Amino acid sequence: MKRVVVVGGGGHVGLPFSMVLADRGFDVTALDIDEETNQKINSCVMPFEEKGATELLKSVLDGKTFRATNDYSVLKDAEIVVIVIGTPVDEHLNPDPNAVSAALMNCIPFMNSSQLVILRSTVFPGVTNTVKRMFESFRLNPAIAFCPERILEGHALDELSRLPQIVGVWEESASVRATEIFDSLGVKSIVVTPEEAELAKLFTNVWRYIKFAAANQFWLMSNEAGLDYSKIREAIIYEYPRAADLPSAGFTAGPCLFKDTMQLAAFSNNNFALGLSAMQVNESLPLYIVSQLEKKYDLKEMKVGILGAAFKGESDDIRSSLAYKLKKILLFKSKEVFMTDPYVTSDSKLTDLATTLSVSDILVIATPHSEYLGIVTSKPIIDIWNLLGNGSKV
């Protein structure tokens, strides 16, 4: 039974991967600095929403093939070390390519040259090579592979065993060792160089971000013309395969798409007009919605209820959620703001749905949770997602 340590193994990317590996015959330790998260995991409590995860967590804990800790010494006996630490952007939207290397400094004293190191999170192009040079500076020469996660948050357990895996390596020996792992998950591996894999991951996320921006730009144009984009979209995609991937309008946020667009812009020396335009469109929606409300209502005398705090439907993840950008603007523009979410537990300022519906004069659906499908109210609801099927105009 091969021993695996997943550094950052308590998070949205690391924990599902850890559990799936444990379920497929590996002995897995999730190494995470957040001891509260580790305690939850070891007590069979998922720290976030993930479909089917609670059952799998119980299975691998009962089978004693999985555990969580903050003790770096577990790295000593690991044959495979998976690094799940992303590249953040700072307050000036500049990526920090040294974040992964800095985090690895805590790991280095416990590592050795016989290990396989897999970088799993999205990184700035060139980070894999930086990590290689860092190991060499400590006279270590582990096999290194960049194998980016490709999952949709909330559906990780399904997709980890279904989607092909990109494997970025320089050496054949590293390719063999890395692909063996993903073979055990029942998925195909596409072998490229680390630099190609790094860009493949960024291109994937930025492509989605640009597609959403196109849909949001179409919505803005339609709304300005007094027309309903959701009806136009339905007419376009109906039995027409070449437009089947045209998204609906809505807030485009979360911990990856915006960040990775900024990373790609920095990589291209900010010569990425398409990505910067996409950012401008997607990030402008909350302010545009408020400006439209000001035209129709005496907003400064109204209480506004925001339905949803998470960055996407059926999730409890509020990272980079545009619902909070909307709230910040409304706190300045309206009389009072209430926010509710059926999944989010990390924000103590949220109110329950019944209270939000009762006290608000107007409602804005910020997150398309299916729970809101049953809402019955005579109050105006702003629904750019067309979640309720009544149109997306503001």
N, C-alpha and C positions, 0 to 999 in steps of 0.2 A: 504494500500500500504506500504510494508516494505521498510524501509530506509536503503540503503547500501552506504558505503564509500569504495572506492577502493584506497588504498594507493599505489602510483606509477601508478595511473590510466591514465597517458598520454602516456605510453609506448606501445611497440609492443604487450605485453601480456595483460596489464591492460586495455587499451582503447577498444579493441574489446570485451573483457569480460564485461566491463561496459556498452557498447552500447547494447549488446545482453540482459543483465539483464534488462536494461531500456525498451527495446522493449517487454519484457515478463511481464511487470507489476510492476517492482520494481522502487522505486524512488532512483536514483543513482547519487552520486557525485564522480567525479574523483579528488582525492587529489594528486597534483603533485607539486614539488618544482620549476619546470621550468615554470615561469610565461609566457614566450613567447609561449610555447606549449599550456598553458591554454587559452591564447588569441586566438590562431589559432582555437582550438577546439570550443570555444564559438562563434567564427565567422563562424563556419561550414567549416573549412579548416582542412583536415586530415594532421597531421604532418609527415606521412609516407604512403607508398603504401600499400593498403590492398583491395583486391577485394570486391567490393560492399559496401565499408565502407562509402563513401561520402553520398550515398543515405540514409543509415541507420542513419548516424549522423544527417542529416537534419531532419529526421523523429522524432528522440527522442528529439532533441532540440526544434522543433516545438511543440511537445507534452508536453514540460516542465517537462519531467521525467528524464532529464539528464543535468548536467552542470559540468564544471571543475573549480577548485580553488586551491589556495595554503594556504588557511586558515584552520589551524588544528582544529579550534573550531567546524567545521562541524561534528567532531567525536562524540560530546556530544549527539546528537540526533540519532545516527546510531544504528540500531538493529543488523546489520551485518557489520563487518569490514574485508575487504579482503586485504591482504598484498601481494604486488607483488614486492618484492625486492630480487634479487638473491644473491647468495654467490659468490663473485668475487675471482679470484686468483691473487696473487701479482706478482711482477717481477721475483720472484724465483719459480713461479708455485705452490705456497702453497695456499690452500684455506683459506679464512678468515671466520671462522664459526660465528664470532661475528658481521658480517655486518648487519644481520637482526635485532638482538637485539639492536645494536647501532641506527639504523634508527627508531626503535620503541620507543626509549626514547622520541622523539618529540611527540609521540602519547599518551603515557601513561597518562599525566595530564588530558586528555579529555575523557578517557575511563572508563568503568564501568563493573561490574561483570555480568550484565544481557546480555551482548553482546555475539554474536558468532564471533569468530576470525578465519578466514580461511587463512592459508598460501598457496600461489598459485604458487610461483616460485620454481625452483629447489634449494634445499638447501643441505648443508653437513649433512650427517647422524647424528642425535642427536640434530639438531637445534630446531626442534619442542619442544622437552623436555626442552631445554634451555630457549625457549620463555615462556613456562609454568612456570618454576621456576622464571623467571624474573617478570612475573605478580604477582606471589605469594609474591615476596619480596616487592611489593608495595601494598600488601593486596588486590589484585584483583584476581578473580577466574572466568574469562569468559570461556565459552565453546570453545574448541580449536579443529580445524581439519586441517590436511594437505591434501590439494586437488590439486595435481600438474597439471599445464596446460599440455596438450598433443597435442597442435595444430601445424600445419605446417605454419610457417610465410607466410603471403600472402593469406592463405586460412582459416583464423581463424573463420570467420563468418559462414562458412559452417560446419566446423568440431566441433565447440562448440555445435552445435545442432544435432550432428550425432555420435560422438565418445563416448564410455562409459567413465565414470569418476571414477578414483580411489579416495576413501575417507578414509583417515587415521585418526582414532579416538581411544580414550581410553574408552569413555563413551557412553552408548546407547543414552542418551539425545542429545549429540553432533552429533551422527550419524543421528538421526531423523531430526534434524534441517538442517544439511548440505545436506542430500540427498533430502530434500524437494526443495532446491534451484535447484538442477540439474534435479529433476523431472520436474520442470517448463520449463526446456530447452528441455525436451523430450528425455533425455538420461538416460541410466541405470547407477547405481552406484555399484562399487565393494568395499565393506567395508573390510578394513584390519586395522592393527595397524599403528600409525604414522611412526614407524621405518621401517615397511615393505613398506609403501608407499614411504618413502624417497629413499629407495634402488630401488624400482620398477622404479621410475623416472630416477635415474642414470643408472640403467641397460639398460633401453630403449634407452637412448641417446648413451651410450657407445657401445651397440650392433650395432647401425647404423654406428658409427664411425669405428668400427672394420670391418664391411662389406665393407665400402668404402676403407679401408686400404688394404683389401684382393684384391679388384679390382685394386687398384693402384699398388700393388706389382706385380700382374699379368701383368699389362701394362708395368711396368719397365722390367720385365723378357722378355716379348715379344719384346719390343723395342730393348733391348740389343742383341736379336737374329735376329734383322732385320725383324721382323714379325709384323703384324698389329693386336693388341689386339681386336679392334672393330670387325674384321671379325671372329676372334676366338670366341669371346663372342656370336656373332649372331649364329654361328654354335652350340654353347653349349645350348643356351636357346630356339632354334627353336622347338616349340611344345614339350618341355621337362619340365614339371612342377616342377621337383625337383631342377632345376637351374634357375627358372624364376626370382628369386630375386637377381641374380648376377648383380651388378651395372656396369655401364660404368665407365671409368676412369675420373678423373677430380679433381680440387681443392676441398678439403674437409675442410670447415672452418665455420665461423659464431660464434655467441656469446655463443653457448651451447656445441657442441659436444667435442671440444678440452678441454674446461674448465671442463666439467663434467667427462671426462676421467682422468684429473688430480685430481679431487676431489675423484674419486673412488680409484685412486692410493694412495692418502694420507690416505684414510680411511683404506686401507689394509696395511698400513705401507710400502708403495712402493713395496709390494710383488705382483705386478700386471704386470708381464712381457708381457702379451698379449697386454694390454692397452698401455704400454710404447713403444712397438714395433709398434703398430698402429700409435701412435703419430710420431715416427721417420719416418715411411713411408710417411704419409700424409704431414708432414711439410717439407719433403725433395724435394717434386716435383718441386717447383720453381727453386731451385739451380740445380737440375738435368737437367731441360729444358735448362737453360742458359749454362750449361756445354756442352750439346749436340749441341747447336747453335754455340758455340765457335769452335767445331770440324769441322763444315761445312762452317762457314762464318768468314770473318775478322770482328768480331763483334765490335771491338773498332773503326771501321770506318763506322759503320752503325747506322742509326736511327731506333729505334724499337717502334712500335705502340702496345699498350696494349688495347685490346678490352674488356672492362668490368672492373668495380671497385667494384661492389657489391659482397657479398660473395656467392650469388647464382643467378640464372636466374630470370628475371622478378621481381627483388627486388631493392630497393634503399638503402638497409642496408649495410654499409661498415664495420661493426664491425668485427674485426678479419679476414678480407678478405685477402686471400693469394695473391690476385692481387697486394696488396701493398708490400708484401714481394718480389714478382717478380720484381716490379718496383725498389725497393731499390737495389737489386742485379744488375739489368740492368743499373742503374745510375752509378754504379762503372765499369761495364764491357763494356758498349756500348758507342757510340758517344753521343747519345741523346735519350731521352725517352718521348713518348707522351701517354697519357691515356685518354680514352673516355668512357662514359657510358650514355645510354639514359634515365636512371631513377635518377641517383645520382645528387643531387643538393647541397650537403654539402661540396663538395670539389671544391674550386675556381680554382684549378690548372688544372682541366680537360679541354680537347679541344673537339670540336665537331667531329663527325664521319668523315665528309667529309675532314676536315683538317688532321685528323690522317691518313686516307687512302692516302691522297695526299703526305704528307711529309715523311712518313715512308718507309724504305727500306724492312722491314720485319714486319709481324704482328703476334701477339700471342693472341689467344682467351682465356682470363682468366675467363670470365663469360659467360655461354651459353644463352645469351639473344636471343629470337627469332628474334629480329630485325636484327641480323647478318646473318640470313639465306639468305638474298637477296644480300649479298656482291658480287660484281663482280670486280675482280682485277687480274692482272697478277703477283702480288707480292707474295712471299711465305707466307703461313699462317700456323702457328703451331696450331693444333686443336686436343688436346688430348681427347677432349670430343667426337670427330667425329660429331660435330654439323652440319657440311656442307656435311657430307656423303662421304667425299673423303679419309677417313682413319685417323687413330690417331697416326701414326708414326711420330717421330721427327727425 
